[in-house]
Amino acid sequence: MSKLISELLDLPERVRKGDFVLNLSKGVNEPQKTLERYVVTLQLVECFYDCLSLIKTAVEANNSKAAYLHGSFGSGKSHFMAVLHLILQHNSDVRNVKELQSVCETHKWVEKKKFLLVPYHMINAKDMETAIFGGYVDHVAELHPDAPLPGVFLADEIFDNARQHRSSLGDEKFFAELNKGKTGGDSSGGGGKPRFGKMKHAKLSSDGWDATSFEEALEAEPGSKERSLLVGDLVKNIFPAFRGIAHAKEEAYVELDEGLGILSAHAQSLGYDGLILFLDELILWLATNSGNLDFVQREANKLVKLVESKKSERPIPIISYVARQRDLRDLIGDTVSGIEQVNLSDILSHMEERFDMITLEDRNLPLIAQRRVLKTKNDACKAELSDGYEQAIKLQPEVMEILLARDGNKELFKQVYPFSPALIKSLIAISSALQRERTALKIMLEMLVKRRETLFVGDIVPLGDLWDVVADGDDTFSDVLRVRFAHAKKLYTNKLLPMLEEQHSVDLEVDREKAKTDSEVARKFEAFENDNRLIKSLMLAALVEGEETLKDMTCAKLAALNHGNVKSRFSGREYQTVKNKFTDWSGLHGEIRLSGDATNPTVTLQLVGVDTDLIIRAARAYDRPGERQLKVKRMLLKSFGMPEQDDMFFAHKFNWRGTHRICDVLFENVRRTTDEALRSSGDDWELIIDFPFDSEGKSPQEDIDRIEKFKEKGESHKTIIWLPEFFSTKTQTELGQLVIIDHLLRGNNLDQHASDLSSQDRETARTILESRQSALASKLQSIVEAAYGIRSVPHPGSLDDSYNIADSQFTSLFSSLSLQRPVGSTLGEAMEHLLDQALKHQYPKHPKFRQEIKVNKDLKDVLQVCQEAAHTQDGRIFVEDNRIRKALKNICDPLELGSMGETHFVLEGFWKTLFNKALSVSEKDNPDVADMKSWMGDDRGLPREIENLLIMVYAEQTNRAFVRFGGNFIPKLDDLPGELELRQEVLPTEEEWQETKKRIADLFGDDLSRLLNASNLAGLGEKFSDDGGYIAKFKADCDALPNRLQLILQKLGVSEDEANQCDRVKTAKAARAFFDAVEGQEPTPMVIAIAKARIETSGKALGRSIKSAATVLASLLEPNRWELFEAVAEINDRRKTDATLLIDDLRDSLMMDEFALAGGLPAKLSDAEGRSVKLLRPPKVIPTPDDDEEEIELPPVKPGWKRLDSGSTERMSGSDLSTLTEKLAAKLGDNPKRRITIQWTVEEQSE
């Protein structure tokens, strides 16, 4: 067995309260003991140099100085000052300290000087004056009992009492009492050397006071030497009780500035060259009064007066050392408002500009601890401890990194072993929050003494052990953290500790002793202590925020800081154990929260005074059996990967071997299930899932009995029953708590059940409940998975192990199916495996498609490729699209429809052969779809769309068309009725099909498949059907259009021959002939007719004529329109030119192909109609003076010219002008001899 570390170290039996705490005065008076216990590091040597240099500067310049002596609790500030004082006293023992010899040698000047060091303990001080002046008086009275006291007390009250006392005693007795202790002289006074220097008037002899000097001192100015001397003698000799009274009075001392001058003079009178004030815990004193900000600001302002003097002279310098462990700004923190923080910061900044800083660094602690705490008994023990360190550091790199902490190294680790550098850093941070006697060194020693019997060589002190030491007693923490500590201790004592005791079946107080003699109790107690250390580590992290080693407390960090206390099967996975533990604990207590990385989460502890257990108990009405069932169902749905729903019966859609399937899922207590519910309906499987609990007194065996009773009926159904193991009573309680918390966190339920809490406390409660909800849900989720048989029990005692249902957990009511326990890492995978067993049993020949088949994408692409391949000589075709290649490989290979190589697909004849054989046996000429589906067999279980794919490919391979009720039917993958007949077709030639394809595109804008097959041929026939096809849509109008066109043209003076030759009429007649040729034809003759149809102008023109026939015919059948045009044609006056132009335009439009006419004929006719109305409207008559109509005279014809045409028109629109311009330009033609004369007038219609 390993040796105990306590056998190697020089440890005391117990640690006393005053250990490692130095009384400064005692330390100075016992120099040998002080120096014997003091460890001088290089950094401390530098601090002594700095301190002595500061004092030297102050003495030489006769200026007061001040410095912060900064260091954490336990850093040895008092010890440092004691040693400093010994140096200033030129103590011979201090010169024997090797590390300090250079300091003494450098500062030999102190041998000629004398210094008075006054120590102060500022905690509980009333104010600066009371502390400094009262402390000085007490210290000097003890050090120089015969010396007069300094006159720092307020004089008026003392003088009034002195006058009354003199009056009652008489001068002789009064001055005898006042001059007590003085040699010679009498009450009448006399000459002599003044003690405080010269008085303004009479002299105070060495013999003491007389009537004259007394009266002069009474009347002297405040702050004068004689007044201060009288006050001091009165308090010392006549009113000694005033010293004690002054400590309690509000105003018993002079102002600080004035009083410091008095102290300086008084110390000088005692023969000192400098006065040193050591103000211990002054900053902490201010911080403890942070609730009274006026007090803090007032007292902090006084610190500057330690350096600067405005009211009094200081004969000798005052050197002040203000001990502090933290900046006052940090200690007060958020307890004051923003503007108050700014004001206080300004005061402190003003002060800090005048203070030096001497820092006793924390890096001194390891060496000091090594010499004072970790001192081995002898060299052999030292070697064994070193071996233990080497054994301890055989760690995972990530664990070592955490234990070394930032800036740590193995040398430091060895120096402080069995502590780790990380623990030392944590300890320093903790010690900063402790009272003065709780130093870091003392804590280390206490931890070793407590583990005297359990800490072995090779072990590392765990962080959790620190809690027991620092939490011992109620006054451990400073006021700043006392409230947080109270919450922490209450949480630990009332919740967390009982939780651990219950989990480990341990009673801490009883079993601690039993474990020493009972191995079984010892085993349980060790497991309890290991978990307890994790909890206590989290408590420490919650109390001391900001320290690097205690913040961001991940599971890995907790495991590392408590190395050796976390057990794991696999080295390096300890963090997983820690995660599992805290996940469980957070489900019981929402104050524990896990966040961040799911694998290695950060654990935090919320220290609050809100008891959420009371809220949960108040809302227990939410916990009902139905709500528990609904919660478990939702957890199962989540594990199954199904959407949340409230129905207990629903259809579950899933993918099996690449195909879509449906399973009816029923959540039900099997014990109470009816026979009808146990029977599946339709072709789909049914899955019945029981709950992991039942009403009190019921067990899983009764569910099993119900199934067996149904099986006795001899029925076979596609039903699977999934029975879970039952929850333990504890797990059912936790489920009930989760149900309650779920309800509390909905809407304003929490506000109703916690109405007695403040809004802030309710929000805190909500946060705790949310954390607890998350943890409970996670824990119960894992228990649910164990209950339903897919994983081992994650938490001991979470399931009821009274019944063994392993052989009956998964049951099939399908007589020939025996289910195996499903395999899967999740419940969803387990369900898939169950359904896979069922479907494999039902459909043993079902193809194993590797990926999900998408009907609207994959199957359509596969069909198209197979159809094209069917028309190649060898069934082989190149496939360019990689996505389509994947679809072909996924579908056709398993289906035995074809094989997809790297680039080419080959259509195979398996299914063609199968269908042909079946057809031959059936003695039918043409099979129907229902026949073919039956020939595929029931053992394949192919989805409808895949069955349709096989039939459509077969039709392609054998040139069969789909016929229904004697008419062609366009087959679709999702629409192939069973009554469809597959009829053999005679196909046209490829050339005829391609020509037809081109013409259908030109004529109707439709895109036929380039594949010539029976299906596409039938599809073309459907396009020309009487029921919504091209014939029904266009033929009637195309039949009527040619005759109407010829009639209109005849009315416009176009001869029959000329009309028959115009493009529009020829195209219209071609359209009529086209429909006559295809009407009533079977698909193949129809293709031939389309391919050979006569096209007069162009296919595009013919298509436009067909598609516009209805609108063109309607425009030609407007009766009023043609009466207008006839009237225009008859115009023979000055409008004749415009009329002729209009009729010519109309005639041209009617003879031109609709495809070539911009805007189309209906628009041209509408425009001509408008022009006709304007032309036929009577002109407005403008009367002349003689009422005679003025004729428009044409200009005379010039010699050598002849008039070929003339005309005029009025008020033309822009479009009319364009038309006229085009017509006039046409009259000029290419004849260079022709000219046109134009006159114009531009008018605008009045409003």
Order of alpha helices (4+ residues) and beta strands (2+ residues): alpha-alpha-alpha-beta-alpha-alpha-alpha-beta-alpha-alpha-alpha-alpha-alpha-alpha-alpha-beta-alpha-alpha-beta-alpha-alpha-beta-alpha-alpha-alpha-alpha-alpha-alpha-alpha-alpha-alpha-alpha-alpha-alpha-alpha-beta-beta-alpha-alpha-beta-beta-alpha-beta-alpha-beta-alpha-alpha-alpha-beta-alpha-alpha-beta-alpha-beta-beta-alpha-alpha-alpha-beta-beta-beta-alpha-alpha-alpha-alpha-alpha-alpha-alpha-alpha-alpha-alpha-alpha
